[in-house]
Amino acid sequence: MLAGCGGQRTAVDGDAGSRYRRAPIREVGEEALRTDAALIDAKALQMSGHDDEALEAYAALAAKEPRCGAAWYEMSRQLLQRGWTDSARACIGRAVALADTNRWYLLQQAEVQTMQGDGRGLVATWERIVQLWPDKLEYHYELSNAYITAGDIEGAVGALNRVEKKIGVTEPISLQKQRLWNAAGKADKAEQEVEALAEAMPQEKRYQAMLAEANMKRKKYARAKKYYDRVLAADPDDEYIHIQLAEYWKAVGKPTEAAQELALAFANPKLDCRTKVQLLTSFYTAEEFYGTQSARAFGLLDTVMAHCDDTASYALLYGDVLMRQRKYGEAARWLELSLERDSSRYEVWEGLLICLTEVPDREADMAALAARAARLFPMHTLPHYLQALHDVQHERYAEALQHLEKAEKWGFTKGYLEAETYGLMAEAAYRTGDYERAWRCFDRCLELHPDDWGTLNNYAYYLSERGIELEKALAMSRRTIEAEPDNANSLDTYAWILHLLGRDAEGLPYMRKAVKLDPQSETLQRHLKEMEP
C-alpha cells in the first residue's frame, strides 16, 4: 500500500496475494510519505463504509499526485460500482498508463471494457495480460472470450490453440473450438477439431458418434456411415448405435434396412421399454407411423410390447395401433387397461366403445360402458347413440328415443353421427307409432346422407306398410336396387311396392330374384306367393 503511488515501481511477478507489492525498504521523502498516508486514509474510509468520502479522498489525492496509480485504480473501482463506466474507464486508463505491468490495473481495465462491450479494447488488454503471465491458463480462456466479444472467431480459436500447445488436446478446448467454428459457419474446421480429439483419444467412441451426427446434419451420409461403423466395431453392444444406423438408412431412402436396425436396437436389453417406445414414435412421422410405414412400425411395436413390463404407460398407443389394424378385440383390452390408469380422457372411452361395437360377444359390456360414458361426458353424442342402438336391437324403442333426444339436445359436432341419430330415431318413432315424427326424421337423415341405401329402403318399406305415398316410396326403392342390385331386402321392397300399386307383372322378376338370393326367408316366400298369378 505504501508503495502504491509509485507506478514505476510496480513489479511483474506471479504473486496474486497483494495488489500493491511492498518495495524494498529505503529512505523516502516527506512528500512521498504524506501521499501514502493520504492513500491509507482514503482506503480506511472505504473499508469503513464511507464510500462517498473515500471517493472524494481518492480524487483529491489523484489531483494532487497525478502519478499515484493506486488512487486512479481505486477511483475506477468506486465509479464502476456506481455504474459510471465512462469515468471508471478514464481513471483506470490513467492507472494503466502509469504502470502497464500491474496485474490489478489490467484486470480492472478488462472489467470496465467488458461492461462497456468494448471488444477490441478488451482483446488488447487480455493480450497484454497473457503476455505478462503466459502460464496462467485461465487468462488464455479469458482472451478467447474477449475475441468472441469482439466478433473475431478465428482470434478466439487462436487463443485456445495457445493453451492446446501448452497442455495438449483436451475435450473442453476441442469442443469449444468446434462450437466456435460452427458458429462461424465453418463446419469443416469444426469437424477437424473433433477428429483431432478422436485421434488423441481413440478409446472414446462418442467422438466418432459426434462426427457421424455432424455429417448427418450436413447430409454427408457416406462420411457419417464411416464413423458409425467405427462405433459399431468398437462396441457392438452399444445400445444406441443401431438407432443411429436406422436414422442413416432412413436418410438414404432404405426403409427396410432402417427397420432392421430398429429391430436390432429393440432387441438390446440395455434399452428400457419407455426408451424403445419413445424412439419408435419419434423415428417415424405420424404419416409414416400410421400410413406409409405402418406395417413395419406396428410390427416393431408388437415386438416392444411383447417384452414390456410397464404396459399401462403405453396401453393407449398400442390400443390405437391395434384398432387401426381392425383388431378390435385386442384393442379393447388395451384401451380398458388405459382407462383403468386414467379415466379422464374421453377419447379413450370413445375408442373403447367403437371397439366393443365390433366384438359381438361384448354387446352387454358396450351398453354398460356407453351408459357410464354418457353420465361422465353428457355432451358427447356417441354414448347416447350407442345406448339407443342397443335398446332398438332389444326392441326398447321408447328408451331408445330418450337417449336419442339427449344426443339431439347437445348437438352434433361437425355433423358427427347426426344422420345416424335421425335414422335411428326414425326407426324408434315408427315402432312406437309416432309416424309423423318418423317421416320427419327419415327426411332429415336423407337430407344429410342422400345415398344412405339402408335408410332409403326402410323409409320406402314403412310407407308401403302404411299404404301412403307409394310413388315416393317406389322412387326411393328404385334407387336402392340400382345401387345394390343383389340386395334381397331392397328387391323385396321394390317388388312389394309394385304389388301394392297393382303392377305385379313388373314386380315378379324382382321378387323371384330376391327369393333366389335368400331362399330361407319366410317373408320373401309369402310375398312371392301373393304376387304370383
C-alpha positions in Angstrom: 0.0 0.0 0.0 2.7 2.4 1.0 4.5 1.9 -2.4 1.2 2.0 -4.3 1.6 5.5 -5.6 4.9 4.8 -7.3 3.6 3.4 -10.5 7.0 2.8 -12.0 8.0 0.7 -9.0 5.2 -1.9 -9.5 6.9 -5.3 -10.3 5.8 -8.1 -12.6 5.5 -11.3 -10.6 3.3 -14.3 -10.0 2.1 -13.2 -6.6 -1.6 -12.7 -6.7 -1.9 -12.1 -2.9 -1.3 -8.3 -2.8 -2.5 -5.6 -5.1 0.3 -3.2 -4.1 3.5 -5.1 -3.7 5.8 -3.6 -1.0 9.0 -2.3 -2.4 12.3 -2.9 -0.5 12.7 -0.6 2.5 14.6 2.5 1.7 14.5 6.1 2.6 11.7 8.1 1.1 11.0 11.8 1.1 8.5 13.6 3.3 6.2 14.3 0.3 6.0 10.6 -0.6 5.1 9.7 3.0 2.3 12.3 3.0 1.0 10.8 -0.3 1.0 7.3 1.0 -0.7 8.4 4.2 -3.4 10.1 2.2 -3.9 6.8 0.3 -4.2 4.9 3.6 -6.7 7.3 4.9 -8.9 7.1 1.8 -8.7 3.3 1.9 -9.7 3.4 5.6 -12.8 5.5 4.7 -13.7 3.0 2.0 -13.3 0.0 4.3 -15.5 1.6 7.0 -18.3 2.1 4.5 -17.9 5.8 3.9 -17.7 5.4 0.1 -18.6 8.9 -0.9 -15.9 10.4 1.4 -13.4 7.8 0.2 -14.1 8.7 -3.5 -13.6 12.4 -2.7 -10.3 11.5 -0.9 -9.0 9.4 -3.9 -10.0 12.2 -6.3 -8.2 14.8 -4.1 -5.1 12.6 -4.0 -5.1 12.0 -7.7 -5.4 15.7 -8.4 -2.5 16.5 -6.1 -0.4 13.5 -7.1 -1.4 12.5 -10.7 1.3 9.8 -10.8 -0.4 7.9 -8.0 -1.7 4.9 -9.9 -3.4 3.4 -6.9 -5.6 6.4 -6.5 -6.7 6.2 -10.1 -7.3 2.5 -9.7 -9.4 2.8 -6.6 -11.4 5.7 -8.1 -12.1 3.4 -11.1 -13.4 0.7 -8.8 -15.6 3.1 -6.9 -17.0 4.7 -10.1 -17.7 1.3 -11.7 -19.7 0.2 -8.6 -21.9 3.3 -9.2 -22.4 2.4 -12.9 -20.3 5.3 -14.1 -18.4 3.3 -16.7 -17.0 6.2 -18.8 -15.5 7.8 -15.8 -14.3 4.5 -14.5 -12.6 3.8 -17.8 -10.9 7.1 -17.8 -9.5 6.6 -14.3 -8.2 3.0 -15.0 -6.7 4.2 -18.2 -4.6 6.7 -16.2 -3.5 3.9 -13.8 -2.5 1.6 -16.6 -0.6 4.3 -18.4 1.5 4.7 -15.2 2.1 1.0 -14.7 1.1 -1.2 -17.7 2.6 -4.3 -16.0 0.3 -4.1 -12.9 -1.9 -7.1 -12.9 -4.7 -5.5 -10.9 -4.8 -2.4 -13.1 -5.1 -4.5 -16.2 -7.8 -6.8 -14.7 -9.8 -3.7 -13.7 -9.4 -2.3 -17.1 -10.7 -5.6 -18.6 -13.7 -5.5 -16.3 -14.6 -1.9 -17.4 -14.2 -2.8 -21.1 -16.4 -5.9 -20.6 -19.1 -3.7 -19.0 -19.0 -1.3 -22.0 -18.8 -4.1 -24.6 -15.6 -2.8 -25.9 -14.4 -5.9 -27.7 -11.3 -4.5 -29.3 -10.1 -2.8 -26.2 -10.8 -6.0 -24.2 -8.7 -8.1 -26.6 -5.8 -5.7 -26.3 -6.0 -5.8 -22.5 -6.1 -9.6 -22.3 -3.3 -9.9 -24.9 -1.2 -7.8 -22.6 -2.2 -9.8 -19.5 -1.4 -13.1 -21.4 2.0 -11.6 -22.5 2.9 -10.8 -18.9 1.6 -14.0 -17.3 1.7 -16.7 -20.1 1.5 -19.6 -17.7 -1.9 -18.6 -16.3 -4.2 -20.8 -18.4 -7.4 -19.1 -17.2 -6.1 -15.9 -18.8 -5.9 -17.6 -22.2 -9.6 -18.6 -21.8 -10.5 -15.0 -21.0 -8.6 -13.9 -24.0 -10.6 -16.3 -26.1 -13.8 -14.9 -24.7 -12.6 -11.4 -25.4 -12.2 -12.3 -29.1 -15.7 -13.7 -29.1 -16.9 -10.3 -27.6 -15.1 -8.6 -30.5 -16.7 -10.9 -33.0 -13.4 -12.4 -34.0 -14.0 -16.2 -34.1 -10.6 -17.0 -35.5 -8.9 -15.0 -32.8 -10.9 -16.8 -30.2 -9.8 -20.2 -31.6 -6.2 -18.9 -31.8 -6.2 -18.1 -28.1 -7.4 -21.7 -27.4 -4.7 -23.1 -29.7 -2.1 -21.4 -27.4 -3.5 -23.3 -24.5 -3.5 -26.5 -26.5 0.2 -26.1 -27.3 0.9 -26.0 -23.6 -1.3 -28.9 -22.3 -2.1 -30.9 -25.4 -5.5 -31.9 -26.9 -8.3 -31.9 -24.4 -12.1 -32.3 -24.7 -13.1 -28.9 -23.2 -10.8 -27.0 -25.6 -11.6 -29.0 -28.7 -15.3 -28.9 -28.2 -15.2 -25.2 -27.5 -13.3 -24.7 -30.8 -15.8 -26.9 -32.5 -18.7 -24.7 -31.3 -16.8 -21.6 -32.4 -16.2 -22.9 -35.9 -19.8 -24.0 -36.2 -20.9 -20.5 -35.1 -18.7 -19.1 -37.8 -20.3 -21.4 -40.3 -17.1 -23.3 -40.9 -18.3 -26.9 -40.5 -15.2 -28.5 -42.0 -13.0 -26.8 -39.4 -15.4 -27.8 -36.7 -15.2 -31.4 -37.8 -11.4 -31.2 -37.8 -11.4 -30.3 -34.1 -13.5 -33.4 -33.2 -11.3 -35.5 -35.5 -8.2 -34.4 -33.6 -10.0 -35.2 -30.4 -10.9 -38.7 -31.7 -7.3 -39.3 -32.8 -5.9 -38.2 -29.5 -8.4 -40.5 -27.6 -9.3 -43.4 -29.9 -10.8 -45.3 -26.9 -13.7 -42.7 -26.7 -16.3 -43.9 -29.2 -18.5 -40.9 -28.5 -16.3 -38.7 -30.6 -16.9 -41.0 -33.6 -20.6 -40.7 -32.9 -20.3 -36.9 -32.7 -18.6 -36.9 -36.1 -21.2 -39.1 -37.6 -24.1 -36.9 -36.3 -22.3 -33.8 -37.6 -22.0 -35.3 -41.1 -25.7 -36.5 -40.9 -26.7 -32.9 -40.3 -24.6 -31.8 -43.3 -26.1 -34.7 -45.4 -22.7 -36.2 -45.9 -24.1 -39.6 -45.4 -21.1 -41.7 -46.7 -18.8 -40.0 -44.1 -21.4 -40.4 -41.4 -21.6 -44.2 -42.2 -17.8 -44.5 -41.8 -17.9 -43.1 -38.3 -21.0 -45.1 -37.3 -19.1 -48.3 -38.5 -16.2 -47.3 -36.2 -18.6 -47.0 -33.2 -20.1 -50.4 -34.1 -16.7 -52.0 -34.4 -15.6 -50.5 -31.1 -18.7 -51.6 -29.2 -21.1 -54.0 -30.9 -23.3 -53.9 -27.8 -23.8 -50.1 -27.8 -27.4 -49.6 -27.1 -27.8 -46.6 -29.4 -25.6 -47.4 -32.4 -28.4 -49.3 -34.2 -30.8 -46.4 -33.6 -28.3 -44.1 -35.3 -27.8 -46.5 -38.1 -31.6 -46.7 -38.6 -31.6 -42.9 -38.9 -28.8 -43.2 -41.5 -30.7 -45.8 -43.6 -33.9 -43.8 -43.4 -32.0 -40.7 -44.6 -30.6 -42.6 -47.6 -34.0 -43.9 -48.6 -33.8 -47.5 -47.5 -36.7 -48.2 -45.1 -36.2 -51.9 -45.0 -32.6 -51.6 -43.7 -33.8 -48.9 -41.3 -36.5 -51.2 -39.8 -33.9 -54.0 -39.5 -31.6 -51.7 -37.5 -34.5 -50.7 -35.3 -35.3 -54.3 -34.6 -31.7 -54.9 -33.6 -31.8 -51.9 -31.3 -35.1 -53.1 -29.7 -33.5 -56.5 -29.1 -30.9 -54.9 -26.9 -31.8 -55.4 -23.2 -29.9 -52.2 -22.2 -32.8 -50.1 -23.7 -35.8 -50.0 -21.4 -39.3 -50.2 -22.7 -40.1 -46.5 -22.3 -37.0 -45.6 -24.4 -37.9 -48.0 -27.1 -41.5 -46.7 -27.4 -40.3 -43.1 -27.4 -37.6 -43.9 -30.1 -40.1 -45.7 -32.2 -42.7 -42.9 -32.2 -40.1 -40.2 -32.8 -38.4 -42.2 -35.6 -41.4 -42.2 -37.8 -43.6 -39.2 -38.7 -47.3 -39.5 -37.9 -47.9 -40.1 -41.6 -45.3 -42.8 -41.7 -46.3 -44.4 -38.4 -50.0 -44.7 -39.3 -49.6 -44.7 -43.1 -46.7 -45.4 -45.4 -44.6 -47.4 -42.9 -47.4 -48.6 -40.7 -46.8 -52.3 -41.3 -43.2 -52.1 -40.2 -43.9 -49.6 -37.4 -46.8 -51.7 -36.0 -44.6 -54.9 -36.2 -41.8 -53.2 -34.2 -44.3 -52.0 -31.6 -45.7 -55.6 -31.3 -42.1 -56.7 -30.6 -41.6 -54.0 -28.0 -44.9 -54.6 -26.2 -44.3 -58.3 -26.0 -41.4 -57.7 -23.6 -42.7 -54.5 -21.9 -43.3 -54.6 -18.2 -44.9 -51.2 -17.8 -47.7 -51.9 -20.3 -50.1 -49.4 -18.7 -48.0 -46.5 -19.8 -48.3 -47.4 -23.5 -51.8 -49.1 -23.4 -53.4 -46.2 -25.2 -50.8 -46.1 -28.0 -50.9 -49.8 -28.5 -54.7 -49.9 -28.4 -54.9 -47.2 -31.0 -52.5 -49.2 -33.3 -54.5 -52.4 -32.9 -57.7 -50.5 -33.6 -56.3 -49.1 -36.8 -55.4 -52.7 -37.8 -59.1 -53.6 -37.1 -58.0 -56.0 -34.3 -60.9 -54.7 -32.2 -61.0 -57.4 -29.6 -57.3 -57.0 -28.8 -57.5 -53.2 -28.9 -60.4 -53.2 -26.5 -58.3 -55.0 -23.8 -55.5 -52.4 -24.1 -57.9 -49.5 -24.1 -59.6 -50.9 -21.0 -56.1 -51.0 -19.3 -55.6 -47.4 -20.3 -59.0 -46.5 -18.9 -58.0 -48.1 -15.6 -55.0 -45.9 -15.5 -56.7 -42.6 -16.5 -60.5 -42.3 -16.9 -60.5 -38.6 -17.6 -59.8 -38.7 -21.3 -63.0 -39.0 -23.4 -61.1 -40.2 -26.5 -60.2 -43.4 -24.7 -63.8 -44.0 -23.8 -64.8 -43.4 -27.4 -62.2 -45.7 -28.8 -63.2 -48.5 -26.5 -66.8 -48.0 -27.3 -66.1 -48.3 -31.0 -64.1 -51.4 -30.5 -66.8 -53.0 -28.4 -69.4 -52.4 -31.1 -67.2 -54.6 -33.4 -66.9 -57.5 -30.9 -70.2 -59.5 -31.0 -69.9 -61.2 -27.6 -69.3 -57.9 -25.8 -72.6 -56.2 -26.6 -73.6 -56.0 -22.9 -70.2 -54.5 -22.0 -70.6 -51.9 -24.7 -74.0 -50.9 -23.4 -72.8 -50.7 -19.8 -69.8 -48.6 -20.9 -71.9 -46.3 -23.0 -74.2 -45.7 -20.0 -71.1 -44.8 -17.8 -69.7 -42.5 -20.5 -73.0 -40.8 -21.1 -73.1 -39.9 -17.4 -69.5 -38.6 -17.3 -69.5 -36.9 -20.7 -73.1 -36.0 -21.5 -72.2 -33.5 -24.2 -70.7 -36.2 -26.5 -73.0 -38.0 -29.0 -71.6 -41.5 -29.3 -72.5 -42.8 -25.8 -76.2 -41.7 -26.2 -76.3 -43.1 -29.7 -74.9 -46.5 -28.7 -77.3 -46.8 -25.8 -80.2 -46.1 -28.2 -78.8 -48.6 -30.7 -78.7 -51.3 -28.0 -82.3 -50.5 -27.0 -83.5 -50.7 -30.6 -81.8 -54.0 -31.0 -83.7 -55.3 -28.0 -87.0 -53.6 -29.1 -86.9 -51.0 -26.3 -88.0 -48.2 -28.6 -89.3 -45.7 -26.0 -86.0 -45.9 -24.1 -84.1 -45.5 -27.3 -85.9 -42.3 -28.1 -84.9 -40.9 -24.7 -81.2 -41.4 -25.5 -81.5 -40.1 -29.0 -83.3 -36.9 -27.7 -80.3 -36.3 -25.4 -78.0 -36.6 -28.4 -80.1 -34.2 -30.4 -80.2 -31.8 -27.4 -76.4 -31.5 -27.1 -76.0 -31.2 -30.9 -73.6 -32.8 -33.3 -70.0 -31.6 -33.6 -69.3 -31.1 -37.3 -72.3 -33.3 -38.1 -70.8 -36.3 -36.3 -73.5 -39.1 -36.0 -76.2 -36.6 -36.9 -77.6 -38.5 -39.9 -77.2 -41.8 -38.0 -79.1 -40.4 -35.0 -82.0 -39.3 -37.1 -82.1 -42.6 -38.9 -82.3 -44.5 -35.7 -84.8 -42.0 -34.3 -87.0 -42.6 -37.3 -86.9 -46.3 -36.7 -87.8 -45.9 -33.0 -90.5 -43.4 -33.7 -92.1 -45.6 -36.3 -92.0 -48.6 -33.9 -93.8 -46.6 -31.2 -96.5 -45.4 -33.6 -95.3 -41.8 -34.0 -95.4 -41.9 -37.8 -95.3 -38.2 -38.5 -92.1 -37.9 -36.3 -90.7 -40.9 -38.1 -91.2 -39.3 -41.6 -89.6 -36.1 -40.4 -86.6 -38.0 -39.1 -86.3 -40.0 -42.2 -86.4 -36.8 -44.3 -83.7 -35.2 -42.1 -81.5 -38.3 -42.4 -81.7 -38.4 -46.2 -81.2 -34.6 -46.4 -77.8 -35.2 -44.7 -77.0 -38.5 -46.4 -79.0 -38.8 -49.6 -77.3 -42.1 -50.6 -77.9 -44.0 -47.4 -79.4 -47.1 -49.1 -80.5 -48.7 -45.8 -82.5 -45.6 -44.8 -84.0 -45.3 -48.2 -85.1 -48.9 -48.2 -86.6 -48.7 -44.7 -88.4 -45.4 -45.4 -89.9 -46.9 -48.6 -91.0 -50.1 -46.9 -92.6 -48.3 -43.9 -94.5 -46.0 -46.3 -95.7 -49.1 -48.1 -96.7 -50.7 -44.8 -98.9 -47.6 -44.1 -100.1 -47.6 -47.7 -99.3 -44.0 -48.3 -97.1 -42.0 -50.8 -96.4 -45.2 -52.7 -95.0 -43.4 -55.7 -92.5 -41.6 -53.5 -91.7 -45.0 -51.9 -91.3 -46.6 -55.3 -88.8 -43.9 -56.4 -86.7 -44.3 -53.3 -86.8 -48.1 -53.6 -85.7 -47.9 -57.2 -82.6 -46.0 -56.2 -81.6 -48.8 -53.8 -81.9 -51.6 -56.3 -79.9 -49.6 -58.8 -77.2 -49.2 -56.3 -77.4 -52.7 -54.8 -79.0 -55.0 -57.4 -78.2 -58.1 -55.4 -79.7 -57.0 -52.1 -82.6 -59.3 -51.3 -84.3 -56.9 -48.9 -84.1 -54.0 -51.4 -85.5 -56.2 -54.2 -88.3 -57.3 -51.9 -89.3 -53.8 -51.0 -89.3 -52.7 -54.6 -91.4 -55.7 -55.8 -93.8 -55.3 -52.9 -94.5 -51.6 -53.6 -95.2 -52.5 -57.3 -97.6 -55.2 -56.0 -99.4 -52.6 -53.9 -99.6 -50.4 -56.9 -101.2 -53.3 -58.8 -98.2 -53.9 -61.1 -97.4 -57.5 -60.2 -96.1 -58.3 -63.6 -93.4 -55.7 -63.2 -92.6 -56.7 -59.7 -92.4 -60.5 -60.1 -88.9 -60.7 -61.7 -87.5 -58.7 -58.7 -89.4 -60.8 -56.1 -88.2 -64.1 -57.7 -84.6 -62.7 -57.7 -84.9 -61.8 -54.0 -86.1 -65.3 -53.2 -83.3 -66.8 -55.1 -80.8 -64.7 -53.2 -82.4 -65.5 -49.8 -84.4 -68.8 -50.2 -84.7 -69.3 -46.4 -86.7 -66.1 -45.8 -90.4 -66.9 -45.0 -91.4 -63.2 -45.6 -90.0 -63.4 -49.2 -91.7 -66.7 -49.9 -95.0 -65.3 -48.7 -94.7 -62.2 -50.8 -93.9 -64.2 -53.8 -97.0 -66.4 -53.4 -99.2 -63.4 -53.1 -97.8 -61.9 -56.3 -97.8 -65.0 -58.5 -100.9 -65.4 -60.6 
